[in-house]
Amino acid sequence: MVSKLTRVCWERLFYPSAQLPLPPITIKRSFLSSFSINTKLKEGDILRKERSFTHEEVVKYSQLSQDSNPIHLDSAQARKAGFKDTVVHGMLYAALFPSIIAFHFPGAIYVSQTLQFKAPVCIEDNLLAEVQALELREHRQKYRVRFATKCFRKEGMLLVLDGEAIALLPNLLYAG
């Protein structure tokens, strides 16, 4: 059974005008164990993010990075070079990995990253980036975590970027 305080909160949230008490609520234990607001990161856990990049975002990145290679800015030049369309800068989609870690672990310090570019990514390609915890060690009141980093083009789940990262996390709890 759910506590009376929890029931009152749910009643007020979902039935603000209800004057009569709601019937008793029971929640199965399996539901509670499958969802947690704070999940502790463990070896093997995978965190994911989906993203695509627009032409405008690639142009902005090109300006910031001062990488004005025409394959990143001009569709005709990219096709002439053998690509299907304008190519997204590799470092732009590589930035998905630290963004996943920073989102789940605010205050994380990104220490290192290795990258192997496997296939090109073009404007508007739907990507799935993931980091998988490989090794966790306590380190000076933080946690040193080694992650496998992979990015796939969702169409066909083609691996476009592979590598490893190391980050120092303030704790191992994340919303799961």
C-alpha positions in Angstrom: 0.0 0.0 0.0 1.0 3.6 -0.7 1.4 5.9 2.2 -1.4 8.3 3.0 0.8 11.3 2.2 1.7 9.9 -1.2 -2.0 9.2 -1.9 -3.0 12.8 -0.9 -0.3 14.2 -3.2 -1.5 12.0 -6.1 -5.1 13.0 -5.5 -4.3 16.7 -5.5 -2.1 16.3 -8.6 -4.4 14.3 -10.8 -7.8 15.0 -9.2 -7.6 18.5 -7.8 -11.4 18.9 -7.7 -12.1 15.5 -6.2 -13.8 15.7 -2.8 -14.2 12.0 -2.3 -11.3 9.8 -1.3 -9.9 7.6 -4.1 -9.9 3.8 -3.9 -6.8 2.2 -2.3 -3.7 2.2 -4.6 -1.4 -0.7 -4.8 1.9 -0.7 -6.7 3.6 -3.9 -7.5 7.2 -4.2 -6.3 8.5 -5.1 -9.7 7.5 -1.7 -11.0 9.3 0.1 -8.1 12.5 -1.9 -8.6 12.6 -1.3 -12.4 12.5 2.5 -12.1 14.6 4.8 -9.9 15.1 8.5 -9.7 18.7 7.9 -8.7 20.4 4.8 -10.3 23.9 4.0 -9.3 26.2 3.6 -12.3 27.8 0.2 -12.7 30.0 -1.5 -15.2 28.1 -2.3 -18.3 25.5 0.5 -18.0 24.9 2.4 -21.3 23.7 6.0 -21.6 22.4 7.2 -24.9 21.5 10.4 -26.8 19.9 10.8 -30.3 20.8 13.8 -32.4 21.1 15.1 -35.9 22.9 18.3 -37.1 21.5 21.0 -39.4 23.4 22.9 -42.0 23.2 26.0 -39.8 24.8 24.2 -36.9 27.6 22.9 -39.1 28.2 26.4 -40.5 28.4 27.8 -36.9 30.8 25.1 -35.9 32.9 25.8 -39.0 33.2 29.4 -38.0 34.1 28.7 -34.4 36.6 26.0 -35.3 37.9 27.9 -38.4 37.6 24.7 -40.4 36.2 25.9 -43.7 36.8 22.7 -45.7 34.2 22.9 -48.6 32.9 19.4 -47.9 31.5 20.8 -44.6 29.8 23.9 -46.2 28.9 23.1 -49.8 26.7 20.1 -50.8 28.0 20.2 -54.4 31.6 20.1 -53.2 30.9 17.2 -50.8 29.2 15.2 -53.6 32.1 16.0 -55.9 34.4 14.6 -53.2 32.4 11.3 -53.1 30.0 12.0 -50.2 26.2 11.8 -50.4 25.8 15.3 -49.0 27.5 18.0 -46.8 29.7 16.3 -44.2 29.3 17.1 -40.5 32.7 17.9 -38.8 33.8 14.7 -36.9 34.6 16.7 -33.8 31.1 18.2 -33.7 29.4 14.8 -33.4 32.3 13.6 -31.2 31.1 16.2 -28.7 28.0 14.1 -28.1 30.0 11.9 -25.7 30.9 14.6 -23.2 27.4 16.0 -23.5 25.9 12.7 -22.4 28.3 12.4 -19.4 27.7 16.1 -18.4 23.9 15.7 -18.6 23.8 12.6 -16.4 26.7 13.7 -14.1 26.7 17.5 -13.6 30.2 18.5 -12.4 31.9 15.7 -14.3 35.5 16.4 -15.6 36.2 15.0 -19.0 39.8 13.7 -18.8 40.5 12.0 -22.2 39.0 10.7 -25.3 40.3 8.4 -28.2 38.4 8.5 -31.5 38.4 6.3 -34.6 36.2 7.7 -37.4 34.6 4.8 -39.2 32.2 6.4 -41.7 31.1 9.9 -42.7 28.1 11.7 -41.2 26.1 14.0 -43.3 23.7 16.9 -42.6 20.4 15.6 -41.1 21.7 12.0 -40.5 20.0 10.7 -37.4 22.7 9.6 -34.9 22.6 7.5 -31.8 25.6 8.2 -29.5 26.2 6.0 -26.5 28.7 5.7 -23.6 29.1 2.4 -21.8 30.8 2.2 -18.4 33.7 -0.2 -18.6 35.6 0.4 -15.4 34.9 2.4 -12.3 37.4 3.3 -9.6 37.3 5.6 -6.6 39.8 8.4 -7.1 40.4 11.3 -4.7 36.8 11.5 -3.5 35.5 11.2 -7.0 35.0 8.3 -9.4 37.3 7.7 -12.4 35.2 6.0 -15.0 36.4 4.5 -18.3 33.7 4.6 -21.0 33.4 2.9 -24.4 32.1 5.6 -26.7 30.2 4.7 -29.9 28.2 6.7 -32.4 25.9 5.1 -34.9 24.0 6.3 -38.0 20.6 5.1 -37.0 19.7 4.1 -40.5 21.2 0.6 -40.6 22.9 1.1 -37.2 26.2 1.8 -39.0 29.1 2.5 -36.6 30.5 5.9 -37.6 32.7 6.7 -34.5 34.3 4.5 -32.0 36.6 5.2 -29.0 37.1 5.4 -25.3 36.8 8.2 -22.8 37.8 8.7 -19.2 35.9 11.1 -16.9 36.0 12.0 -13.2 32.5 11.9 -11.8 31.5 13.6 -8.6 29.3 10.6 -7.8 27.8 7.6 -9.5 24.1 8.5 -9.2 22.1 9.4 -12.3 18.5 9.6 -13.3 17.6 6.2 -14.7 
